[in-house]
Amino acid sequence: MVKAGHALKMELDHLDRPAGLYAVYSGKGGAGVVSDFCAKNLHTMLFARLARYLGRWDVARLASAVEETLDELEVEAPLVEDSETASLVLCLAVGANIFVTGFGEGQAVVVRVAEGRALEELATRQSSSEASGTSLGARLAVHHGEVSDSQMVVLSTSVLPGDKAAEFVLSHGLRRPKAVAASLLGERRDDSVSSSVVAVSFSPGTPQAAPAGPEPPAKKPRSDVPREKVRCRQLLLKHAGLKHAVDNVRKKPVVRTREEAEAALAALIPRLLSDVDKEFPKAAREMSESQEALKGGDQAGDMGWLARGKMPKAFDDVAFALKEGEVSDIFVSELGVHILQRRG
């Protein structure tokens, strides 16, 4: 959020870390004018408020900034003649404080994980008041929480199936929010309701106060340092939106959507976690669409040692962040949708 503020020439360096804004939007009826308005203006309206006061932001001040931003969106949202309405659900995280709220038919679910259990502690639902004659739906209640336990916040533009968020957080793990979101979308794929879902993980720790001065520029990497390498197994599914939408293993065109590829890989994660050294090579042989899937035995899916820069940046960012033996979240690159396991 701080970097986004810099890009918009709004000073947000005074905010405690981590500082992030997450949101999902959808429109109902019409041409999407109202939802587009929310998507383009939420962050600029909120950032402008956060930039006005350079002191320490306490809970009450942050809550007021969120409420005032929703008020401004409600007043400024365009009125359209075709009864179009929008849903907006957001999560603002500053230091140890988390706020979830929004408009319309969406939902924000906070899933807390402790002692091997996942509890949907709070679901933010529509207020009982009617929408006040605007093109936005009824206001959702603002919920404030603190990061005292490991937790995941799931934002959806439609009401989620009961307890499914907790189920997927337990089966996929807190470190795989993209897989949780993809699995929840997969649950709604046959519905007539179009949904957007975002999941964000938070872990307890000591919040970082804002730095005393501007953040120093990043140092350029030294050219004399040996290139780092990593060894990974890979599951790769392609989708029809790629330039080369062909299954290289089975020699046939790929017609699935990206969302279908994400849901298919997300559904594999509980199986992989049950016995990764057995199940990862087996899954690679069954469904992976990269050449490594053709390797024999437990080498199926093994990519060997890879130097940083050989694969797309999205791949490197995930691969080099994994611990040895760890299974990644699903992620997307120019090659398709991936799951990795780091082997060395």
Order of alpha helices (4+ residues) and beta strands (2+ residues): alpha-beta-alpha-alpha-beta-beta-beta-beta-beta-beta-alpha-alpha-beta-beta-beta-beta-alpha-alpha-beta-alpha-beta-beta
